[in-house]
């Protein structure tokens, strides 16, 4: 019998996560805000959720281009837009788009739905202010890695209710889509996310076990009616990732709901495309090709 997950108070979660962040800032400085090495200019957007910090790319281009909105990963509790900063210029050039890279509020200090509401509000702000960015408001795509993929799916679910964004396509890159199921009940290939880490991060996003069955937190619990309005979606999974199974389950759910889906499982671990490798290059090219197809080539 699997050991039960430990229950934490919000205060305990905050203390534990802040220690982890302090350690990771020394181990991986790229996960923190670092103006010295930043590529994308920093901007604060005055959205419906208040000021939201973003990094932007290719905005100096005088052409009116499609927009890609990116959301970084790291379990909702760590990282920053700077994590994906090295890749966004590549996306902007390769897909011929402008890019907004969101630095959303982190848990557990800001639990669900704060980050989701911020991300949705940024996309909505861009949609309503196309001249500010020089974008085509009818050609907007969203996507993200890991937690960013979860936020992407949740935005699409919200959009099913609100119908305000008119998204052209979406990218779900090795996303966590079942935050309700205990980590010990998921696959554990070598090199996968440790159970203890998932058991700490999941309640950070929402410290209510039953509440995490909400489809906006765990999209695998959405029904076909909620999924049918998803835009064409690219789903990337990794074979040595504890999240692979739920990502591919969700992919099948989208297909069953009539959504156009492109999928590839890479023989790799979670977060594989944040480091230089052939798999990384191929995955970023897949994202670029997906964006070009649905932002430029679609009739």
Secondary structure, 3 states (H helix, E strand, C coil): CCCCCCCCCHHHHHHHHHHHHHHHHHHCHHHCCCCCCCCCEEEEEEECCEEEEEEEECCCCCCCEEEEEEECCCCCCCCCCHHHHHHHHHHHHHHCEEEEEECCCCCCCCCCCHHHHHHHHHHHHHHHCHHHHCEEEEEEEEEEECHHHHHHHHHHHHHHHHCCCCCCEEEEECCCCCCCCCHHHCCCCCCCCCHHHHHHHHHHHCCCCHHHHCCCCCHHHCCHHHHCCCCEEEEEEEEECCCHHHHHHHHHHHHHCCCCEEEEEEEEECCHHHCCCHHHHHHHHHHHHHHHHHHHHCC
